């Protein structure tokens, strides 16, 4: 993904992207890259805004109990 598409993706996150740029982004032939970048930036944004960490949803109690028993 090139810098222009990253800029459009960033503008979308800020609700500032114009329709033409969004169409260009959505027609990009490597949508997997676009989705991966969007997800990474959303995770970072969430962490910066004190959202729950992905690690908070991991339950290790069963594994710990098995090791202790």
Contact map, one row per residue, 1 for C-alpha under 8 A:
111011000000000000000000000001001100000000000000000000000000000000000
111111000000000000000000000000000000000000000000000000000000000000000
111111100000000000000000000000000000000000000000000000000000000000000
011111110000000000000000000000000000000000000000000000000000000000000
111111111000000000000000100000000000000000000000000000000000000000000
111111111100000000000000000000000000000000000000000000000000000000000
001111111110000000000000000000000000000000000000000000000000000000000
000111111111000010001100100000000000000000000000000000000000000000000
000011111111100010000100100000000000010000000000000000000000000000000
000001111111110000000000000000000000000000000000000000000000000000000
000000111111111110000000000000000000000000000000000000000000000000000
000000011111111110000100000000000000000000000000000000000000000000000
000000001111111100000000000000000000000000000000000000000000000000000
000000000111111110000000000000000000000000000000000000000000000000000
000000000011111110000000000000000000000000000000000000000000000000000
000000000011111111000000000000000000000000000000000000000000000000000
000000011011011111101100000000000000000000000000000000000000000000000
000000000000000111111100000000000000000000000000000000000000000000000
000000000000000011111110000000000000000000000000000000000000000000000
000000000000000001111111000000000000000000000000000000000000000000000
000000010000000011111111100000000000000000000000000000000000000000000
000000011001000011111111110000000000000000000000000000000000000000000
000000000000000000111111111000000000000000000000000000000000000000000
000000000000000000011111111100000000000000000000000000000000000000000
000010011000000000001111111100000100000000000000000000000000000000000
000000000000000000000111111100100000000000000000000000000000000000000
000000000000000000000011111110100000000000000000000000000000000000000
000000000000000000000001111111100000000000000000000000000000000000000
000000000000000000000000001111100000000000000000000000000000000000000
100000000000000000000000000111111100000000000000000000000000000000000
000000000000000000000000011111111110000000000000000000000000000000000
000000000000000000000000000001111111000000000000000000000000000000000
100000000000000000000000000001111111100000000000000000000000000000000
100000000000000000000000100001111111110000000000000000000000000000000
000000000000000000000000000000111111111000000000000000000000000000000
000000000000000000000000000000011111111100000000000000000000000000000
000000000000000000000000000000001111111110000000000000000000000000000
000000001000000000000000000000000111111111000000000000000000000000000
000000000000000000000000000000000011111111100000000000000000000000000
000000000000000000000000000000000001111111110000000000000000000000000
000000000000000000000000000000000000111111111000000000000000000000000
000000000000000000000000000000000000011111111100000000000000000000000
000000000000000000000000000000000000001111111110000000000000000000000
000000000000000000000000000000000000000111111111000000000000000000000
000000000000000000000000000000000000000011111111100000000000000000000
000000000000000000000000000000000000000001111111111100000000000000000
000000000000000000000000000000000000000000111111111110000000000000000
000000000000000000000000000000000000000000011111111000000000000000000
000000000000000000000000000000000000000000001111111000000000000000000
000000000000000000000000000000000000000000000111111100000000000000000
000000000000000000000000000000000000000000000111111110000000000000000
000000000000000000000000000000000000000000000110011111010000000000000
000000000000000000000000000000000000000000000010001111111000000000000
000000000000000000000000000000000000000000000000000111111100000000000
000000000000000000000000000000000000000000000000000011111100000000000
000000000000000000000000000000000000000000000000000111111110000000000
000000000000000000000000000000000000000000000000000011111110000000000
000000000000000000000000000000000000000000000000000001111111000000000
000000000000000000000000000000000000000000000000000000011111110000000
000000000000000000000000000000000000000000000000000000000111111100000
000000000000000000000000000000000000000000000000000000000011111110000
000000000000000000000000000000000000000000000000000000000011111111000
000000000000000000000000000000000000000000000000000000000001111111100
000000000000000000000000000000000000000000000000000000000001111111110
000000000000000000000000000000000000000000000000000000000000111111111
000000000000000000000000000000000000000000000000000000000000011111111
000000000000000000000000000000000000000000000000000000000000001111111
000000000000000000000000000000000000000000000000000000000000000111111
000000000000000000000000000000000000000000000000000000000000000011111
